[in-house]
């Protein structure tokens, strides 16, 4: 900017010197008696000088605007945008810290309360002791799951590429995931149905891909009623692979869809708490999809179920 200012100052000085020279040639060097033809310019030398000076001033001003003023305005707009984004990021950070604190505090308070009760003599009753220990185990498992999900998110955000990135078969990865989740589905009496293209293959981290599928399928099972079905499909179209997970569960209202992938955002907090989720599953899905440069989309209707689509470029 300093160099541009110096150039603009030099241009202004040169322009004014040229105008002075032109004025000298028109009004001093070529001066004649009133009424005589003043050379080529005749009696219009004032108008000619005014037009030339005005046009030159406008061109110089336009040049200074393009080279100096416009970049300053652009930089100011970018600073305002950066400040707004920084303010938004700070707000998200504060909300995230508050949510993490709440999510950690809830199970820790529960565990602490039950341990204190056991220490005060409840441990002498075998029935109460067993029930309390079972609850402590559940809360500990929930706490462990939350910490693991937070570490996964941190790892995804800090490492753009996974060390195990390679070409892998999509069907094989999904089949392994479904097999691992079968016990959970069976415990809820939910049937997992697959329709997978044998030839579908992509490049990336198979572990990250399976992690994404675990969250999508587990989420579908979690919000399905007993006797429900979850469909997992992988198909190849042109140069794309589309993976979808569809359930016939409770569905999601339209006003929630835009915020569905935010951390700790829950559509039904009471049901989510009973289901034991951390509120980070879909956020992990979004981040893993971004690692694969995949498009993530959701369609849902209340009472009819939900479909998640993840479209990968081959």
C-alpha positions in Angstrom: 0.0 0.0 0.0 2.9 2.4 0.7 4.3 1.8 -2.8 0.9 2.5 -4.3 0.6 5.7 -2.4 4.0 6.9 -3.6 3.1 6.0 -7.2 -0.2 7.9 -6.9 1.6 10.9 -5.5 4.1 10.9 -8.3 1.3 10.5 -10.9 -0.6 13.5 -9.4 2.6 15.7 -9.4 3.4 14.7 -13.0 -0.2 15.3 -14.1 -0.3 18.8 -12.6 3.1 19.7 -14.1 1.8 18.6 -17.5 -1.3 20.7 -17.0 0.9 23.7 -16.0 3.0 23.2 -19.2 -0.2 22.9 -21.3 -1.5 26.1 -19.7 1.8 27.9 -20.4 1.7 26.8 -24.1 -2.0 27.9 -24.4 -2.0 31.1 -22.5 1.5 32.4 -22.4 3.7 31.1 -25.2 0.8 31.3 -27.8 -0.7 34.5 -26.4 -1.9 37.0 -29.0 -3.9 40.2 -29.1 -7.6 39.9 -28.3 -9.6 39.1 -31.4 -6.7 37.5 -33.3 -6.7 33.9 -34.3 -4.5 32.2 -31.7 -2.9 29.6 -33.9 -4.6 26.3 -34.1 -6.7 26.7 -31.0 -8.3 30.0 -31.9 -10.4 31.6 -29.2 -11.4 28.3 -27.5 -8.2 27.7 -25.6 -10.0 28.1 -22.2 -12.6 25.4 -23.0 -9.9 23.1 -24.5 -7.8 23.4 -21.3 -10.8 22.9 -19.1 -11.9 19.7 -21.0 -8.3 18.3 -20.9 -7.8 19.1 -17.3 -11.2 17.7 -16.3 -10.8 14.5 -18.2 -7.3 14.0 -16.9 -8.4 14.6 -13.3 -11.3 12.1 -13.7 -8.9 9.4 -15.2 -6.3 10.0 -12.4 -9.0 9.8 -9.7 -10.4 6.6 -11.2 -6.9 5.1 -11.3 -6.3 6.1 -7.7 -9.7 4.6 -6.7 -8.9 1.3 -8.5 -5.4 1.0 -7.1 -5.8 2.3 -3.6 -9.4 3.1 -2.4 -11.0 -0.1 -3.8 -8.5 -2.5 -2.2 -8.9 -0.6 1.1 -12.7 -1.0 0.9 -12.3 -4.7 0.1 -9.8 -5.2 2.9 -12.2 -3.4 5.3 -15.1 -5.7 4.2 -12.8 -8.8 4.7 -11.9 -7.6 8.2 -15.5 -7.1 9.1 -16.3 -10.6 7.7 -13.4 -12.1 9.7 -14.5 -10.3 12.8 -18.0 -11.6 12.4 -16.7 -15.1 11.8 -14.4 -14.8 14.8 -17.4 -13.7 16.9 -19.4 -16.6 15.6 -16.5 -19.0 16.2 -16.2 -17.7 19.8 -19.9 -18.1 20.4 -19.7 -21.7 19.0 -16.7 -22.4 21.3 -18.4 -21.1 24.3 -21.5 -23.1 23.5 -19.4 -26.2 22.9 -17.5 -25.8 26.2 -20.8 -25.4 28.0 -22.3 -28.4 26.3 -19.2 -30.6 27.1 -19.3 -29.4 30.7 -22.9 -30.3 31.0 -22.5 -33.7 29.3 -19.6 -34.6 31.5 -21.1 -33.3 34.7 -24.4 -35.3 34.3 -22.8 -38.8 34.5 -20.1 -37.7 37.0 -22.8 -36.3 39.3 -24.8 -39.5 39.0 -21.7 -41.7 39.6 -20.6 -39.6 42.6 -24.1 -39.7 44.1 -24.4 -43.5 43.9 -20.9 -44.0 45.3 -21.6 -41.7 48.2 -24.8 -43.6 48.9 -23.0 -46.9 48.8 -20.3 -45.6 51.2 -23.0 -44.5 53.7 -24.2 -48.1 54.1 -26.3 -49.0 51.1 -23.5 -51.4 50.1 -24.7 -53.7 52.9 -27.9 -54.5 51.0 -26.9 -56.9 48.1 -30.0 -55.9 46.0 -29.3 -52.1 46.3 -25.6 -52.6 45.8 -26.1 -54.6 42.6 -28.6 -52.1 41.2 -26.3 -49.1 42.0 -23.3 -50.8 40.6 -25.2 -51.5 37.4 -26.2 -47.8 37.1 -22.6 -46.7 37.8 -21.5 -49.1 35.0 -24.0 -47.6 32.6 -23.0 -44.0 33.4 -19.3 -44.9 33.2 -19.9 -46.4 29.8 -21.8 -43.2 28.7 -18.9 -41.1 30.0 -16.4 -43.2 28.1 -18.4 -43.0 24.9 -18.6 -39.3 25.2 -14.8 -38.9 25.7 -14.1 -41.3 22.8 -16.4 -39.3 20.5 -14.7 -36.0 21.5 -11.3 -37.5 20.7 -12.6 -38.8 17.4 -13.8 -35.3 16.4 -10.6 -33.8 17.5 -8.6 -36.3 15.6 -10.6 -35.8 12.4 -10.3 -32.0 12.6 -6.6 -32.0 13.2 -5.6 -34.7 10.7 -6.9 -34.0 7.2 -5.6 -37.3 5.8 -5.6 -40.7 7.5 -2.5 -42.9 7.6 -4.5 -45.9 6.4 -5.9 -44.3 3.3 -6.2 -46.8 0.5 -8.7 -48.1 -2.1 -11.2 -50.4 -0.4 -14.4 -52.2 -1.3 -17.5 -50.4 0.0 -19.6 -53.6 0.3 -17.0 -55.3 2.5 -16.7 -52.3 4.8 -20.5 -52.0 5.2 -20.9 -55.8 5.7 -18.4 -55.7 8.6 -20.2 -52.7 10.1 -23.6 -54.4 9.9 -22.2 -57.6 11.4 -20.8 -55.6 14.4 -24.2 -53.8 14.9 -26.4 -56.9 14.5 -26.6 -57.6 18.3 -27.7 -54.0 19.0 -30.4 -54.2 16.3 -31.6 -57.6 17.5 -31.9 -56.3 21.1 -34.3 -53.7 19.8 -36.0 -56.2 17.4 -34.9 -54.1 14.4 -34.0 -55.8 11.1 -31.0 -54.6 9.1 -31.5 -55.0 5.3 -28.6 -54.4 2.8 -28.5 -53.8 -0.9 -24.8 -53.3 -1.8 -23.1 -53.0 -5.1 -20.2 -55.5 -5.2 -18.1 -53.4 -7.6 -18.3 -50.1 -5.5 -14.8 -49.1 -4.5 -13.3 -45.8 -3.3 -10.1 -44.3 -2.0 -9.8 -43.2 1.6 -9.6 -44.5 5.1 -11.8 -47.6 5.5 -11.8 -47.1 9.3 -13.2 -43.6 9.0 -15.8 -44.9 6.5 -16.9 -47.7 8.9 -16.9 -45.1 11.7 -19.3 -43.0 9.7 -21.5 -46.0 8.8 -21.6 -47.1 12.5 -23.0 -43.7 13.5 -25.6 -43.6 10.7 -26.8 -47.2 11.2 -26.7 -47.0 15.0 -28.7 -43.8 14.9 -31.3 -45.4 12.6 -31.7 -48.4 15.0 -31.8 -46.1 18.0 -34.8 -44.1 16.7 -36.7 -47.1 15.2 -39.5 -48.8 17.0 -39.5 -52.5 17.8 -40.2 -54.5 14.7 -38.9 -51.8 12.4 -36.5 -52.1 9.6 -33.3 -50.2 8.5 -32.2 -50.3 4.9 -28.5 -49.8 4.0 -27.8 -49.3 0.3 -24.7 -48.7 -1.7 -25.0 -48.1 -5.5 -22.8 -46.8 -8.3 -24.0 -44.2 -10.7 -21.7 -42.7 -13.4 -18.6 -41.6 -11.4 -20.3 -41.5 -8.0 -21.0 -43.9 -5.2 -24.1 -43.2 -3.2 -24.5 -44.8 0.3 -27.9 -44.4 2.0 -29.3 -45.4 5.4 -33.1 -45.4 5.7 -35.3 -46.1 8.7 -39.0 -46.0 9.3 -38.7 -44.5 12.7 -40.1 -41.4 14.4 -38.7 -39.0 11.7 -37.4 -35.4 12.1 -39.4 -32.2 11.7 -38.2 -29.9 8.9 -37.2 -27.1 11.3 -34.5 -29.3 12.9 -32.9 -30.5 9.6 -30.5 -27.5 9.3 -29.1 -28.0 12.7 -29.1 -31.7 12.7 -25.3 -32.1 12.3 -24.3 -29.6 15.0 -22.5 -31.0 18.1 -24.8 -31.9 20.9 -27.9 -30.9 19.0 -30.7 -33.2 19.8 -34.2 -33.2 18.2 -35.8 -35.0 21.1 -33.6 -34.5 24.2 -35.7 -36.8 26.5 -35.7 -39.7 24.0 -32.0 -39.1 23.1 -31.1 -39.3 26.8 -32.9 -42.6 27.2 -31.3 -43.9 24.0 -27.9 -43.1 25.5 -26.4 -41.0 22.7 -23.7 -38.5 23.1 -25.1 -36.0 20.7 -21.9 -36.1 18.6 -22.7 -39.0 16.2 -24.0 -36.9 13.3 -21.4 -34.3 13.8 -18.8 -37.1 13.3 -20.6 -38.2 10.2 -20.5 -34.7 8.8 -16.7 -34.3 9.5 -15.9 -37.7 8.0 -18.0 -37.0 4.9 -16.0 -33.8 4.5 -12.7 -35.8 4.7 -14.0 -37.8 1.8 -15.2 -34.7 -0.1 -18.6 -36.3 -0.1 -22.0 -34.7 -0.2 -24.2 -35.3 2.9 -27.9 -35.0 2.6 -30.9 -35.9 4.8 -34.6 -36.3 4.0 -37.2 -36.9 6.7 -40.9 -36.7 7.6 -42.3 -37.0 11.1 -43.8 -40.4 11.6 -42.5 -41.8 8.3 -38.7 -42.2 8.9 -35.4 -40.7 7.8 -33.0 -41.2 4.9 -29.3 -40.1 5.1 -27.5 -39.9 1.7 -23.7 -39.7 1.4 -22.5 -39.3 -2.2 -18.8 -39.9 -3.0 -16.9 -39.0 -6.1 -15.0 -41.9 -7.5 
